[in-house]
Amino acid sequence: MQNNLTISVDACYAFDYLAILVIKNQKRLIRYDVVEDCKNFLIGQIGRNKFVEIMQSQEFENLCQVNSKTFDLVEEARKEDDGLANKVDAANMDRYHAKVALQKSFFSSEPSIEKKS
């Protein structure tokens, strides 16, 4: 069985995935080469200039921040169940809105696959 799959996702989903990998690497949960492989894969599809523009953007920084917040809240909720579900849900919605902002800033002509209300 092959370990690596290539799937078709919209750009904001791909960068959300990269942001999650960055956070997991910062928390020492995955190796850095996993992050680099993802970066190289994205560069191959959109080009180095667009990739660097996105990586240096406030939108990507915001996406990393809300992913980190969500990750931390989920970890906290796993340890205690004292009403954190609403906080986790709110953080997940913040994450969604950050992904949409990145999509609109850099890929406005591409339809978004994920929709939430």
N, C-alpha and C positions, 0 to 999 in steps of 0.2 A: 504494500500500500504506500502511495506517495504521501509525504508529509507536507509538502507545499502545494497549495492550490492557487489558481488565479481565478478571481471572480470579478464580475463587472459591477461596480458600485459608482455612485456619483462622487464628484470630487470632494465635497465636504465630508462624506463618510470616510473616504480614504485619508483625509487629513485628521479627522477625529481619531481614526485608528492609529495613525502615527503619533498623535498627541498622547494617546493611552500608552503606547509603547515607550515614549519618552518618559512619562511619569513612572511607569513600572521599572524602567532602567534606573531612574533617579532613586527609587526605593529599593534598588538592588534585587528586584524580583525577576528580571530577565537580563541576559547578556547584551552588551552594547552592539554586537554584530547583528543582532536581530533588528535593532533600530536602523543600523546602517543599510541592511538589506532592503528594508522598506523604503528608506530615503532614495536609494539608488533605483529601485523599481519605479518610484514616482518621477524621479528626474528623467528616466528613460521615456516616460509618457508625456510629460508636459514641458520638458526642457529645464536646464539649470537656472536660467534667468527667472522664469516664473516661479520655480521652486524656491529660490532664494528670496524672492519678493514676498512670498507667502510666509516662509519661515521667519522672516524679520518683521512681519506685520503685527500690529496690535491685536488683530483678530485671532491670529494663531496663539499669541500669548494668552489672550482671554480664554481660548479653547483649552489650553493646557491648565490654566488656573481652575476652571470649573471642573475639568476632569479630575484634578488633584483633590479638589474639595469633595466631589462625589465619591472618589475612592476612599478618602479618609472617613466620610460619614458612613459609608457601607461597612468599613472595618469597625467603626465605633458601634454601629447598630448590631453587628455580629456579637459584640461583647456584652451589650446591654440592650434590653428591650424596654425602654422607658419613653415611648412616644417619638422616637427618632424617625419613624416612617415618613412623617410629613416633611421633615427636614431633608431626607434622602430624596423624596419625590420632588421637592422644590429645587434641589441642586440638580437633579436630572433634567428638569425643565430648563434651568439656566444653561446647562450643557447643550441642550437642543437649540436654544436661541443663539448661543455662540456659534454653533455649526451653521445655522441659517445665515448669520451675519457674514461668516467667511464665504459661504456660497454666493451671497449677493455681491460681495466685494470683488471676488475674483472669477466667478463662473456664472454670472447672471444669465447668460444665454442657455445654460444647461438646466434641465428640469431636476428638481430634487426628488429622490426616491422616497425618503422618509418624511412622513407628515405626522404632526401631533397637534392637538388642540388643548 
